[in-house]
Amino acid sequence: MRLEPRRAPLRGGRHCILREIAREDAAAQLELERAIVRARHGIVKHEDELPADAAAYAEQRDRAGLTATDGSALCLAAELEGVGLAGEVTLLRLRPRMVHHVGILGLGVHPEAQGLGVGRALLERMLEWARAHRDADGGRVLRVELYVRADNGRAIALYLSVGFAHEGTRRGFVRADDGTFVDDLIMGLSLAPVDDAPAFRR
Ligand SMILES: CC(C)(COP(=O)(O)OP(=O)(O)OC[C@H]1O[C@@H](n2cnc3c(N)ncnc32)[C@H](O)[C@@H]1OP(=O)(O)O)[C@@H](O)C(=O)NCCC(=O)NCCS
């Protein structure tokens, strides 16, 4: 464990525990992803495209680099009392050194736990970690990037509220369930404080 679990307040006097994902969470993570995919909102997958079982799920995440413990990835879970895994946020940094300061963010909350503040709590905790983290060689996360369907107003509002900017649009990127094509937005957030900002060249 690299991060101490933390209690975060939610709406309606509830709270959740934010903690790092462990290997033993694979089955619960897969269930969480299944529930989100079944709800058909904000997603870009079909249920039959998910790994068949927890072992295959864990293996896929290993291969993707999401279980790395050297600061090149971080996966956080939100646990709700009596409910279990209610949401997950991931940050996966690009491997090549020239772009290793870039982290790709993914976020999902169980349909039955949406609207309580879990998504915001996970996102804010991840950004807090990304701002504070330093690699052994002093390297750090300077840019967080994510992709979100243009018809996912709730997620877009959340990302804008923590400082992400809409940087580009992938036209007709997603084929929706009704066969129509939906745009996908590229959103980015610079983590460099102004007085510490590297010189961005164009
Ligand atoms: C998008 C998602 C992560 C948000 O998580 P959540 O826990 O439901 O959201 P929160 O309760 O933390 O609300 C965060 C913000 O979302 C927005 N929001 C929440 N409910 C909303 C609603 N019904 N309508 C519009 N905006 C809403 C608000 O900006 C809210 O801000 P506030 O905290 O100032 O009220 C979650 O709904 C989800 O997982 N959806 C399905 C998968 C998905 O879309 N993932 C993101 C892919 S990029």
The ligand as a MOL file (V3000), in Angstrom:
LIG
                    3D

  0  0  0     0  0            999 V3000
M  V30 BEGIN CTAB
M  V30 COUNTS 48 50 0 0 0
M  V30 BEGIN ATOM
M  V30 1 C -19.7800 10.2560 -14.4460 0
M  V30 2 C -19.6510 9.6320 -13.0760 0
M  V30 3 C -18.2400 9.1120 -12.8790 0
M  V30 4 C -19.9230 10.7080 -12.0050 0
M  V30 5 O -19.8290 10.1180 -10.7230 0
M  V30 6 P -20.9570 10.3900 -9.6280 0
M  V30 7 O -20.5020 9.7590 -8.3740 0
M  V30 8 O -22.2690 9.9500 -10.1740 0
M  V30 9 O -20.9240 11.9780 -9.5600 0
M  V30 10 P -20.9530 12.8930 -8.2460 0
M  V30 11 O -22.1310 12.5050 -7.4090 0
M  V30 12 O -19.6200 12.8930 -7.6120 0
M  V30 13 O -21.2420 14.3060 -8.8910 0
M  V30 14 C -20.1750 15.0210 -9.4790 0
M  V30 15 C -20.6610 16.0600 -10.3980 0
M  V30 16 O -21.3200 15.4260 -11.4890 0
M  V30 17 C -22.3200 16.2730 -11.9500 0
M  V30 18 N -23.5920 15.5890 -11.7710 0
M  V30 19 C -23.9230 14.6600 -10.8660 0
M  V30 20 N -25.1740 14.2520 -11.0450 0
M  V30 21 C -25.6340 14.9250 -12.1170 0
M  V30 22 C -26.8600 14.9280 -12.8340 0
M  V30 23 N -27.8750 14.1340 -12.4660 0
M  V30 24 N -26.9720 15.7570 -13.9020 0
M  V30 25 C -25.9510 16.5400 -14.2550 0
M  V30 26 N -24.7680 16.5800 -13.6240 0
M  V30 27 C -24.6250 15.7890 -12.5690 0
M  V30 28 C -22.2560 17.5240 -11.1660 0
M  V30 29 O -21.3430 18.4140 -11.8010 0
M  V30 30 C -21.6720 17.0570 -9.8750 0
M  V30 31 O -21.0880 18.1520 -9.2830 0
M  V30 32 P -21.4460 18.6050 -7.7690 0
M  V30 33 O -20.5770 17.7020 -6.9230 0
M  V30 34 O -21.0060 20.0330 -7.7050 0
M  V30 35 O -22.9160 18.4000 -7.5490 0
M  V30 36 C -20.6690 8.4670 -12.8760 0
M  V30 37 O -21.9610 8.9830 -13.0910 0
M  V30 38 C -20.4320 7.2840 -13.8020 0
M  V30 39 O -19.6150 6.4240 -13.5030 0
M  V30 40 N -21.1490 7.1950 -14.9320 0
M  V30 41 C -21.0650 6.0430 -15.8550 0
M  V30 42 C -19.6750 5.8270 -16.4460 0
M  V30 43 C -19.0670 7.1310 -16.9050 0
M  V30 44 O -19.7190 7.9540 -17.5040 0
M  V30 45 N -17.7590 7.2980 -16.6210 0
M  V30 46 C -17.0080 8.4410 -17.0870 0
M  V30 47 C -16.4680 8.1260 -18.4300 0
M  V30 48 S -15.4100 9.4170 -19.0160 0
M  V30 END ATOM
M  V30 BEGIN BOND
M  V30 1 1 1 2
M  V30 2 1 2 3
M  V30 3 1 2 4
M  V30 4 1 2 36
M  V30 5 1 4 5
M  V30 6 1 5 6
M  V30 7 2 6 7
M  V30 8 1 6 8
M  V30 9 1 6 9
M  V30 10 1 9 10
M  V30 11 2 10 11
M  V30 12 1 10 12
M  V30 13 1 10 13
M  V30 14 1 13 14
M  V30 15 1 14 15
M  V30 16 1 15 16
M  V30 17 1 15 30
M  V30 18 1 16 17
M  V30 19 1 17 18
M  V30 20 1 17 28
M  V30 21 1 18 19
M  V30 22 1 18 27
M  V30 23 2 19 20
M  V30 24 1 20 21
M  V30 25 1 21 22
M  V30 26 2 21 27
M  V30 27 1 22 23
M  V30 28 2 22 24
M  V30 29 1 24 25
M  V30 30 2 25 26
M  V30 31 1 26 27
M  V30 32 1 28 29
M  V30 33 1 28 30
M  V30 34 1 30 31
M  V30 35 1 31 32
M  V30 36 2 32 33
M  V30 37 1 32 34
M  V30 38 1 32 35
M  V30 39 1 36 37
M  V30 40 1 36 38
M  V30 41 2 38 39
M  V30 42 1 38 40
M  V30 43 1 40 41
M  V30 44 1 41 42
M  V30 45 1 42 43
M  V30 46 2 43 44
M  V30 47 1 43 45
M  V30 48 1 45 46
M  V30 49 1 46 47
M  V30 50 1 47 48
M  V30 END BOND
M  V30 END CTAB
M  END
